[in-house]
Amino acid sequence: MKRIALLVGIGLLCIGAAAGAETVVSTHAVLGEFVRMVGGEETEVVTIIPSGFCPSHYDLSPSDLAAVLDASVILYSGFEPWIETLADAAGSAAAVIQLPGEWNMPEAAAGKVEAIRDLLAERFPSRADEFEANAGAYIEELRSLGEALQEQAESVGVSGIAVVCMEWQADFVSWLGFDVAVTYGIPEGLSLRDLVALAEAGRAADAQLVIDNLQSGVDFGAKLAREVGAVHVVLSNFPGAMPYTATVLDLLTRNAEALFSAIEPLE
């Protein structure tokens, strides 16, 4: 059986270990996990970009070039402005493939898994049945978790609770059943005037939570929560950046539980 090395993010160690193998380069931990779950035991996966960092702010270094030299495919989400620069600088002939959109809801994650399944099956057709089986099992886990989280959200009574939310978490929070009354963008682009306006809107909506996104920075959200008089909750977009979030399934669970715990004192 032909071994496939999938280098997720930026890495050197796996290149030597998988010399002569087909390689796929991806940019962050979420795509890395999806590739690993679909590829199975015969797939090597290395993730280098730290999950606590926003991939759009990743600083390239000369050693990063080695990861794409032998790549046949480069996977990215679309918010990594440096990926084509990296591929061009390395002289890579790899196909650069974008898998856009969110993954922080189970059905959205399932869509990414299906796309990776199809991509791997096209590139490595002798293992297509294995990829199909692996993807199916993982998608079932995602959907089962999604049903459980929505049932829990209903049981704790999130419906009707107004929140202010960083826009990168808004769909997940709304999916759980919260009322996303106000959203805000990347904090580095927001001013004191924006803070005042958002606080006024949050108070007008009687927002009970200000929900932040770890990778985009949390200082602005903390200030906003104080101004609104709301509980500040920090969620993550990537596994591994917070305790007990080793996998995407763990991440979804932890994000939901953080929200449920935050509203307990409000009941």
N, C-alpha and C positions, 0 to 999 in steps of 0.2 A: 504494500500500500504506500502510495506517495505521501510524504509528509509535507504539510503546509505550514509555513511560518507566517504568523500574522503579527506584525510589529505595530502595536497600538500606541500612538503618540510618537515620541522621539527616542530612539534607542540604538545602542551599539552591541550589547552583549548577545542578543539573539541572532545577530547576523552571522557571527562566527559559528554558533551552534547549529544553524540551519543552512549552512553553505550549500548552494545549488538548489535550494528549495524555492518554490514560488512564494512571493511575499506580498502582503497587503499592509499598507500603512494607514492607520487611523489617527484621529487627533485628540480624543479624550476618552475618559474612563467608561462612559456610558456605551459608546459604540464598541469599545473594547470588550465589555462584558457581553454584549449581544453577539459579537463575533465568537467569543469563547464558548458561549452556550450553544450556538449553532454548530461550530466547528468540532466540538467534542475533544476527546483526549489526544487525538492526532494533530491538534492545532496548538501551536505555541503563541502565546499572547503576552506582549510586554507593553505596559503603560508607563509613560514617563512624566507627562504633564501633571503636576499635582492637582488633585481634585479640589483643593481649596482655592485655586487660582481660576480666574476667568480666562478661557482659552484665547479670547480676542486680545488679551493683554500679554500673551506669552512672548518673551524675548528670545529670538533665535540666537543660537550660538554655532560656531563652526562645526562642533561635533554632531549637530543635528543633521547635517548633510548626509552622514553615513547611513541613516535610516532609510533614505529613499533611493539610494544608488541602484539597488537590485529590485525595487518594487515593481510589481505589475499593475497594482491598483492602489490609489490613495483615497481613503474615505474621509469626508469632513462634513460638518453640519451647515456651514455657510457663514458663521460669525468669526471665522479665523482668517483675517485678511492676509496673513503671512504664508498660507499653505502653498499657493501657487508660486510665490517668491522662493520658497524652499525647494519646490520641485524644479523650478527653472535653474536655480543656482547649482543644484546637484546634477543638472543635465539629464534628469530622469525622463524616460519615455513612458512612464506609467500613465494609465488612464486616471484622471482626477475626477472622482465621482462624488457628487453632493447628495447627502441624505438629509434634506431640510426638514424643519418642523420640530415640534416638541416631543418629549418622551416622558414627561412627568405625570402622565395619566396612563393607566394600564393599557387602554386600547391604542393610544398613540405609540406606546412602547412596542406593542404587538406589531404594529405596522412597520416599525424599523426592523424588527426581527424578521419579518416576512421578506423585506427588501434584501436583507443580508443573506437570507436563505437562498433567494433566487440568484443573487450575485455569485455566491460560492458555487452553487450548482452549475451555473453557466461556465465558470472558470475551471471547475474540477468535477466534471460530470460523472466520473466513476464513483463519487461519494454522494451523489444527489439524494439517494434514499436515506442515508445517514443524516444529512442535513435536514431533510424533511421531518424525520422522526424527532431529532433534537429540537428543532424549532417548534414543532407541535407540542411537545412536552412543556417547553418553557412558556409558550403562549398560554397554555392552560393554567400554569401557575400564576401568570400575570392577571388573567381574567378572574381566577378564583380569589386572588387577593383584592382585586377591584371590587368585587361583590361584597366581600367581607368588610372592607373599609366604608363603603357606602351604607351598609347596614348599621355599622357602628355609628356613623355620622348621624343617621336618622335616630338611633336610640339615645344619643346624648343631646339631640335637639339643636343642631346647628342652623336649621332653617330659620331665616329671619334675622340672624345675627349679622349686623352690618360691620364691615371691615374696610380698612384702607390697606391696599396691597401693592407691593412692587410688581410691575407688570409681568415680569418673568415667572411669577408664581400665580398670577391671577386665574388662569384657566384651571389649574389644579384645585385651588381654593373654591372656585365656583362649582367645579365638578363634585366636590364634597357636599355642596349645598349651602355654603355661606353666601350672604348677600355682599358682593364686591361693589361697594358704593363709590369708592374713589381709588384710582390707580396712579402710580407715579413711575417715572422712568429711571434711567441710570443716574445715581446720585451725583456723580461728578459733573453732570450737565445741569444740575439744579441750583438755584440761587436762594438767598434768604427770602426774597419775595415769593419764590415758589413754595418755600417752607410755610410762610404765613398763609398763603392761599390754600394750600393742601390742608393745613390745620383747621382753617375755617370750614372747609368742605367736610372734613372728618367730623368735626363737632356738630355741624348741621345735620349730618346723617346719623348722629348718635353712634358713631363707630366704636366698637368695643375692643377691637384688635388693630394693631398696625403690623402687617405681615411683611417681613423683609426677606431678601435673598442674599445668602452668605457671600457668594462669589462677586456680587456687585458692590459690596461694602455695606456695613450696617450702622455706621455712625449717624447718617442722615435719618434713617428709620427710627433710631433710638430718640433723637431730638423730636421727631415728628410725634412719636408716641407720647412723649411728655407734654407736648403742646395740646394734643387732642385729649389727653387724660385716659389713654387706652393702654392695654397690655401689649408689649413689644414681643413679637414672636419671630424667630429666625429660622428659615427653611433653607435647604440646600438643593442645588440642581445636579450635583454629582455625588456618587457614592464614595465613601472613604474620607470625606472632608469633615465629618462629625462622628462622634462615638456611635457604635452600633449601626453603622451604615455601610457595611462592607460590600453589599450588593445593591443593585437597583431595587429589588424587592424589599430589602431592609430600609433603603432610603425612603420609598413610598410609605412604608409603615411608620417610620420615625417622624416624617413630616406630618402625617395625619395625627399621630399621637401627640405631637407637640401642640397642634391646634386644639385637639380635644382637651388636653390638660389645661390649656390657657383659658378655656371658657368655664371650667369647673367652678372657680370662685364666683362666676357671674350668675350661677344658677340660684 
